[in-house]
Amino acid sequence: DSGNGFVDDTYIDLYAEKMIKLFKVKEKQREDTENGNARGPCNKQTAGELRLRKDITELNLPRSCTISFPDGKDKLMNFEIKIQPDGGYYAGGNFLFSFQVPSIYPHEPPKVKCKTKVYHPNIDLEGNVCLNVLREDWKPVLNINTIIYGLYLLFEEPNHEDPLNLEAAAVLRDNPELFKSNVKKAMLGGTVANVSFTRCV
């Protein structure tokens, strides 16, 4: 009997040990799954990315604007917008903008830069853009579409009253014909006010 008792005790100990090991393996698998998800699909579940995905699927772009994802479609937080105005001073030009969307979007607006050097009162030579919805007028209810329409309007109706390029703004205000000629020259890759531009038409 005592022999059997010994076997039984050993059996119970081994069984308990096996169960503990199994439990640890299961626990590890669960953690790995969670961590795996954090690297993969879970990454796509951040509030900013979810909202951005929604914005992009609901885009209603002017026909002269196109969107592209230089890092691939699964890297949504960085993308580019090309604007080809079909009217106004900048008709026929191609202007590329980069968008960097913060993880806390839409509580903060994207960082937008013009990658095309342009003679424009509201865009400086470093590509910084003066657009109120990218600054003090931004609200979380606004979206990517709002910004793109704002950028498009900058080409349709450049504004000399809120300038980043002071020289271009002064010319637009005081001599619209000269401004028109300067824009054309810059878009063709010429030099305006001692600044060389790259052809963008």
C-alpha positions as CSV (number, residue, x, y, z in Angstrom):
1,D,0.0,0.0,0.0
2,S,2.7,2.5,1.0
3,G,4.4,1.6,-2.4
4,N,1.2,2.5,-4.2
5,G,0.9,5.7,-2.1
6,F,4.4,6.6,-3.2
7,V,3.6,6.0,-6.8
8,D,0.4,8.0,-6.4
9,D,2.2,10.9,-4.8
10,T,4.9,10.9,-7.5
11,Y,2.2,10.7,-10.2
12,I,0.4,13.7,-8.6
13,D,3.6,15.7,-8.4
14,L,4.4,15.0,-12.0
15,Y,0.9,15.8,-13.1
16,A,1.0,19.1,-11.2
17,E,4.4,19.9,-12.7
18,K,3.1,19.2,-16.2
19,M,0.0,21.3,-15.6
20,I,2.1,24.2,-14.3
21,K,4.4,23.9,-17.4
22,L,1.4,23.8,-19.7
23,F,-0.1,26.8,-18.0
24,K,3.2,28.7,-18.4
25,V,3.3,27.8,-22.1
26,K,-0.3,28.9,-22.6
27,E,0.4,32.2,-20.7
28,K,3.5,32.8,-22.9
29,Q,1.5,32.1,-26.1
30,R,-1.1,34.6,-24.9
31,E,1.5,37.2,-24.3
32,D,3.2,36.6,-27.6
33,T,-0.1,36.9,-29.4
34,E,-0.8,40.2,-27.6
35,N,2.7,41.5,-28.4
36,G,2.5,40.2,-31.9
37,N,-0.7,42.1,-32.4
38,A,0.8,45.2,-30.9
39,R,3.5,45.0,-33.7
40,G,1.0,44.1,-36.4
41,P,-2.7,44.7,-36.7
42,C,-2.9,46.4,-33.3
43,N,-0.6,49.1,-34.6
44,K,-3.3,49.9,-37.1
45,Q,-5.8,50.3,-34.4
46,T,-4.4,53.5,-32.9
47,A,-7.0,56.2,-32.8
48,G,-5.0,58.4,-35.1
49,E,-4.6,55.8,-37.8
50,L,-8.2,54.6,-37.6
51,R,-9.4,58.1,-38.1
52,L,-6.9,58.7,-40.9
53,R,-8.0,55.5,-42.6
54,K,-11.6,56.8,-42.5
55,D,-10.6,60.2,-43.8
56,I,-8.7,58.6,-46.7
57,T,-11.5,56.3,-47.7
58,E,-13.9,59.2,-47.7
59,L,-11.7,61.6,-49.7
60,N,-13.5,63.6,-52.3
61,L,-10.6,65.2,-54.1
62,P,-10.8,67.9,-56.8
63,R,-10.1,66.1,-60.1
64,S,-6.7,67.9,-60.3
65,C,-5.5,66.4,-57.0
66,T,-4.0,62.9,-56.5
67,I,-2.8,61.1,-53.4
68,S,0.1,58.6,-53.2
69,F,1.8,56.6,-50.5
70,P,5.6,56.6,-51.0
71,D,6.1,54.1,-48.1
72,G,3.3,51.7,-49.3
73,K,-0.4,51.7,-48.6
74,D,0.0,50.2,-45.2
75,K,2.0,53.2,-44.0
76,L,-0.8,55.7,-44.0
77,M,0.7,58.3,-41.6
78,N,3.0,59.6,-44.4
79,F,1.6,60.4,-47.8
80,E,1.8,62.9,-50.6
81,I,-0.7,65.0,-52.5
82,K,-0.1,66.3,-56.0
83,I,-2.0,69.4,-57.0
84,Q,-2.3,70.4,-60.6
85,P,-4.3,73.7,-60.7
86,D,-6.5,74.1,-63.8
87,G,-7.1,77.8,-63.4
88,G,-5.6,81.0,-62.0
89,Y,-2.0,82.1,-61.9
90,Y,-0.7,78.5,-61.3
91,A,-2.7,76.7,-64.1
92,G,-0.7,73.8,-65.6
93,G,1.8,73.5,-62.7
94,N,2.5,70.4,-60.7
95,F,2.9,70.9,-56.9
96,L,3.8,68.1,-54.5
97,F,2.9,68.2,-50.8
98,S,4.1,65.8,-48.1
99,F,1.8,65.1,-45.2
100,Q,3.1,63.7,-41.9
101,V,0.2,62.8,-39.6
102,P,0.8,62.7,-35.9
103,S,-0.2,59.7,-33.8
104,I,-2.7,61.9,-31.9
105,Y,-4.5,63.0,-35.1
106,P,-7.1,64.5,-35.2
107,H,-6.3,66.4,-32.0
108,E,-3.3,67.9,-33.9
109,P,-3.2,68.7,-37.6
110,P,-0.8,67.0,-40.0
111,K,2.6,68.6,-40.8
112,V,2.4,69.7,-44.4
113,K,5.3,70.8,-46.6
114,C,5.4,71.8,-50.2
115,K,8.2,69.7,-51.9
116,T,8.0,71.8,-55.1
117,K,9.9,75.1,-54.9
118,V,7.2,77.7,-55.7
119,Y,6.9,81.5,-56.0
120,H,3.9,82.0,-53.8
121,P,2.9,84.5,-51.1
122,N,1.6,81.8,-48.8
123,I,4.4,79.2,-49.3
124,D,8.0,80.0,-48.4
125,L,11.1,78.8,-50.3
126,E,11.6,76.0,-47.6
127,G,8.1,74.6,-48.4
128,N,6.4,75.9,-45.2
129,V,2.7,76.6,-45.9
130,C,0.6,79.4,-44.4
131,L,-2.9,77.9,-44.1
132,N,-5.1,78.7,-41.2
133,V,-6.6,75.2,-40.9
134,L,-3.0,73.9,-40.3
135,R,-2.6,76.3,-37.4
136,E,-5.1,78.2,-35.2
137,D,-8.3,77.2,-37.1
138,W,-7.6,73.5,-36.8
139,K,-10.4,71.5,-35.0
140,P,-10.7,67.7,-34.6
141,V,-13.9,67.7,-36.7
142,L,-11.9,68.9,-39.7
143,N,-10.2,66.3,-41.9
144,I,-7.6,65.6,-44.7
145,N,-10.1,66.7,-47.3
146,T,-10.5,70.1,-45.7
147,I,-6.7,70.6,-45.8
148,I,-6.4,69.5,-49.5
149,Y,-9.2,71.9,-50.5
150,G,-7.4,74.7,-48.5
151,L,-4.1,74.0,-50.4
152,Y,-6.0,73.9,-53.7
153,L,-7.5,77.3,-52.9
154,L,-4.1,78.8,-52.2
155,F,-3.3,78.2,-55.9
156,E,-6.7,79.4,-57.1
157,E,-6.7,82.5,-54.8
158,P,-3.2,83.4,-53.4
159,N,-3.6,85.7,-50.4
160,H,-1.2,88.7,-50.0
161,E,-2.6,89.6,-46.5
162,D,-1.2,86.6,-44.7
163,P,2.2,86.0,-46.3
164,L,5.2,83.8,-45.8
165,N,7.0,85.0,-48.9
166,L,6.8,88.8,-48.2
167,E,8.4,89.7,-51.6
168,A,5.8,87.7,-53.6
169,A,3.0,89.1,-51.4
170,A,4.0,92.7,-52.1
171,V,4.2,92.1,-55.9
172,L,0.8,90.4,-55.8
173,R,-0.7,93.3,-53.9
174,D,1.0,96.1,-55.9
175,N,1.4,94.7,-59.4
176,P,-0.8,91.6,-60.2
177,E,0.5,91.6,-63.8
178,L,4.1,91.4,-62.7
179,F,3.1,88.7,-60.2
180,K,1.5,86.7,-63.0
181,S,4.7,87.0,-65.1
182,N,6.9,86.0,-62.1
183,V,4.8,82.9,-61.4
184,K,5.0,81.8,-65.0
185,K,8.8,82.4,-65.1
186,A,9.3,80.4,-61.8
187,M,7.1,77.5,-63.1
188,L,9.2,77.3,-66.2
189,G,12.4,77.0,-64.2
190,G,13.6,80.6,-64.4
191,T,15.0,83.0,-61.8
192,V,12.8,85.4,-59.9
193,A,14.2,88.0,-57.4
194,N,17.6,86.2,-57.5
195,V,16.0,82.8,-56.6
196,S,16.2,79.9,-59.1
197,F,13.2,77.6,-59.5
198,T,12.8,74.1,-60.9
199,R,10.5,73.7,-63.8
200,C,7.2,72.3,-62.7
201,V,5.0,72.4,-65.8
